Amino acid sequence: MYMQRADQSEQTFCFDAFTFHIQRRLVTEQGQPLRLGSRALDILQLLLENAGKVVSKEQLMAYVWPNSIVEEINLRVHIAALRRALRDGEDGRRYIITVPQRGYSFVAEGIMQATDADQPSGSESERVFIAAPTTESVYQLPVNATGIEGRDVVVEELVQRLLSHRLVTLTGPGGVGKSCTALQVAERVREVYQQQICMIDFSEQQDPVAVATLLSRQLGLEISRYPRAEHQQPRLLIFDNCEGQLNFCADMAESLLNSVPLLSILVTSCEALRIDGEYVQVLQPLAYPQQAEQHEQLLSFPAVRLLVKRIQARQQDFTLNAANAPLLCEICRRLDGMPLALELAAFHSEAYGLQGLCQQLDEHFAFLQLERRAASHRHQSLQAVLRSGYDNLTALERVCFNRLGVFRTVFTLNVALKVLSSRPLRDDAIIEALTGLVAKSLVQVDALGGIARYRLLHAARAFALQQLQQKGELAVMQQRYAEVCCQAFRKEEVTQEVSHWRSVQLS
């Protein structure tokens, strides 16, 4: 819990060149006043009173807006204003860090608290140095309130891999449940690492100084050009959502592993780090029924179990029966067993009904927009998840990804080259882009049988079609796809592909 408001009449906080005069509600830098609003001052006071500790967003909002209900965006606006006023992040200075999914912490070194109350006239103020917190136990990860069905086997495998590999990377498309799975693994190994576990969310665009400060505070690591640990004991770092800062995460992981002998790192990312010693585990979507099943058997599939449980959380009288079983199967199939997509479907089941949800799936763009409240903005909708991955693509990869949206089913490289090729796009460029899209988990590949077959998941295809439509290329690419299909029918090109062409349904 945070500290109560202290007697403000004579208190002063000093850090670097700044002085916060509590009574006068004034912050000065080398004697010159800074322009700060009252909300920002309240935030600064609470963070200073709890320097070195994490103050949750809920605590900050209750303190700053005690009689109001406000959105989190209000807090972020005033935090940003405070950081700008203090020039936080400039010239290597760091005062306020974001602790992902937990809150904020004031981390400046050498904070002094001066109290003039009850001092005789002319005597010096009593100055108290605010020490950094100890790191006896730092197991304070986000609460994994809703575990994902069907992950017991992969969690056990990851636990075993961490015992033999110091760097384990969990890859897969956005929304497949990488972060939740990593938290389940952390819970299983908390005693192995003596609760010395820390999670850093790189989706928030952490800068190097903030990461170094967080590691120093949370794990007692001295971070410099050559990191070293002050104490030798097992530690686990979880680098979450690394795809947006892949090079930085790879450099940081490699440097830490080379310098801290008893450190292990668990990474979640749409793309592997590709550094020495990395073990890569691909997280697959949840299994779902490929064909009609008796409804009594459906709960043996984790995708169906997850969907039913999430619907029951909103509609307590909902039960799986023979009447709704086909619709549940269709939703799971159309959503490829992707946990986030199933969560979103369940969230809107009460408003739309199962039949309505199936209709929403036919309206690709509408389904992408369905939202829910989530801990992070990027998980509020499929649109946000896919946009996050799309923004990490090269210009060439974006063009190829958009055009691949016209494929309704699996396709081979040979077919992709014929559909995607154009004057600016040579075959070697398309192959390079397709390889990158597979590496970044936006295109799935199955190489069984000696022929690589590719496909886009339902949500990814809907997003690609949306991009094509916005760029005015949808009709052109659909026509090109149709022409290639017709040519294949006429020529019967490759025996192995004939069955594929016969099953194709044009967009």
Secondary structure as UniProt FT lines:
FT   TURN            8..9
FT   STRAND          11..15
FT   TURN            16..17
FT   STRAND          18..21
FT   TURN            22..25
FT   STRAND          26..29
FT   TURN            30..31
FT   STRAND          32..33
FT   HELIX           38..49
FT   TURN            50..52
FT   STRAND          55..56
FT   HELIX           57..64
FT   TURN            66..67
FT   HELIX           72..86
FT   TURN            87..89
FT   HELIX           90..92
FT   STRAND          96..99
FT   TURN            100..102
FT   STRAND          103..106
FT   STRAND          112..115
FT   TURN            117..118
FT   TURN            121..122
FT   STRAND          126..129
FT   TURN            149..150
FT   HELIX           152..164
FT   STRAND          167..171
FT   TURN            174..175
FT   HELIX           178..189
FT   TURN            190..195
FT   STRAND          197..201
FT   HELIX           202..204
FT   HELIX           208..219
FT   STRAND          221..222
FT   STRAND          228..229
FT   STRAND          235..240
FT   HELIX           242..245
FT   HELIX           246..259
FT   TURN            261..262
FT   STRAND          263..269
FT   TURN            276..277
FT   STRAND          278..282
FT   HELIX           295..300
FT   HELIX           302..314
FT   TURN            316..317
FT   TURN            322..324
FT   HELIX           325..334
FT   TURN            335..337
FT   HELIX           339..347
FT   HELIX           349..362
FT   HELIX           364..369
FT   HELIX           377..379
FT   HELIX           382..390
FT   TURN            391..392
FT   HELIX           395..404
FT   TURN            405..406
FT   STRAND          411..412
FT   HELIX           413..420
FT   HELIX           427..439
FT   TURN            440..441
FT   STRAND          444..446
FT   HELIX           448..450
FT   STRAND          453..455
FT   HELIX           458..470
FT   TURN            471..472
FT   HELIX           474..491
FT   HELIX           495..503
//
